[in-house]
Amino acid sequence: MSEAHPGMSEAHPGMSEAHPGMSEAHPGMSEAHPGMNEAHPGMNEVHPGMKIILFGATGMVGQGCLRECLLDPDVETVLAVGRSPTGQRHAKLREIVHGNFLDYSAIESQLAGFDACFFCLGVSSVGMGEERYRHLTYDITLATATTLARLNPGMVFTYVSGAGTDSTEQGRVMWARVKGKTENDLLKLPFKAAYMFRPAGIQPLHGVKSKTPWVQAIYVAAAPLLSYLARVAPKYMTTTEQVGRAMIKVARDGYPKPVLESADINAV
Ligand SMILES: NC(=O)c1ccc[n+]([C@@H]2O[C@H](COP(=O)([O-])OP(=O)(O)OC[C@H]3O[C@@H](n4cnc5c(N)ncnc54)[C@H](OP(=O)(O)O)[C@@H]3O)[C@@H](O)[C@H]2O)c1
């Protein structure tokens, strides 16, 4: 023992000598980590654990994204920001309940240091006037994204709009115009990259539920048909799992174009 760890026997009289002794006994130890980095120089850069900030985690799309993030080993942490808690507990998950989605000044210090934002907050336009829909869709999304772009220059931002979104902003369909303007202005922000997800139908899987009662009722009633469509018609149907998986993949690996239609989401 004393020969193997010559410094150890001298250690107890003076702890300060113990550590010099230890490093002499294992001369390679202190160089071990530098050696590992040389052996795998790119490891930390290529597959760092992603830090994700998620909006709309209580909704149908957001629940699906949250599930996939918590399951994915490439995702290190998820911060869910919402007006209500998700009710979930997980070692990777942290939450901020926030009331004003136009002003983040009170929580700004907690919104920096993220690799990607999955923005799943959104509402159906059914029964809603243009002013209210624009406020909930355009104003909230752009206020959030502008703040995040300032705080996270290397961030990838993904936004869930929908199939039929009108990039010209001039068409006759109100929701499509508003989402088109939202997409266009998001794409001008100084993110590392921004991706617009345009799913058509989304089949909720793994117990995911819509917050919108009539949407949930449709999904329950049509579950067998949706399941069939998700398999045979990827152009018109995806699943909450596929949306979540695709968001993680484009955040990690990028994608050749900024707008992903349903078939793209399924193929990522
Ligand atoms: N579901 C589909 O089949 C489908 C298809 C294509 C596109 N999309 C788009 O995907 C997005 C999300 O849809 P979804 O089906 O997940 O909707 P959802 O189930 O109704 O969930 C909406 C989410 O947005 C949050 N939210 C709504 N209004 C808010 C407000 N004023 N302030 C803060 N948070 C608010 C909700 O939070 P609370 O829990 O606090 O209410 C919830 O997290 C929408 O933009 C939708 O158009 C959905």
The ligand as a Gaussian input file, in Angstrom:
#p B3LYP/6-31G(d) Opt

LIG

0 1
 N      -54.390000      20.013000     -33.210000
 C      -54.259000      19.941000     -34.536000
 O      -54.745000      19.003000     -35.173000
 C      -53.454000      20.983000     -35.250000
 C      -53.253000      20.843000     -36.622000
 C      -52.507000      21.799000     -37.295000
 C      -51.995000      22.881000     -36.605000
 N      -52.208000      23.025000     -35.264000
 C      -51.675000      24.195000     -34.588000
 O      -50.877000      23.801000     -33.508000
 C      -50.938000      24.800000     -32.476000
 C      -51.275000      24.125000     -31.160000
 O      -52.508000      23.469000     -31.318000
 P      -53.048000      22.416000     -30.248000
 O      -53.949000      21.498000     -30.978000
 O      -51.943000      21.873000     -29.455000
 O      -53.937000      23.369000     -29.329000
 P      -54.532000      23.115000     -27.867000
 O      -54.581000      21.679000     -27.532000
 O      -55.797000      23.888000     -27.820000
 O      -53.439000      23.798000     -26.909000
 C      -53.187000      25.167000     -26.995000
 C      -51.957000      25.532000     -26.183000
 O      -51.755000      26.945000     -26.268000
 C      -51.871000      27.528000     -24.966000
 N      -52.592000      28.799000     -25.048000
 C      -53.743000      29.029000     -25.708000
 N      -54.104000      30.317000     -25.542000
 C      -53.162000      30.893000     -24.743000
 C      -52.968000      32.206000     -24.200000
 N      -53.853000      33.189000     -24.440000
 N      -51.918000      32.430000     -23.428000
 C      -51.023000      31.441000     -23.172000
 N      -51.137000      30.174000     -23.644000
 C      -52.200000      29.917000     -24.422000
 C      -52.662000      26.523000     -24.147000
 O      -52.366000      26.751000     -22.786000
 P      -53.451000      26.444000     -21.615000
 O      -53.273000      24.991000     -21.284000
 O      -53.039000      27.328000     -20.509000
 O      -54.803000      26.729000     -22.175000
 C      -52.117000      25.214000     -24.692000
 O      -50.856000      24.924000     -24.140000
 C      -51.981000      25.813000     -32.918000
 O      -51.334000      26.924000     -33.488000
 C      -52.762000      25.059000     -33.972000
 O      -53.328000      25.915000     -34.946000
 C      -52.935000      22.086000     -34.576000

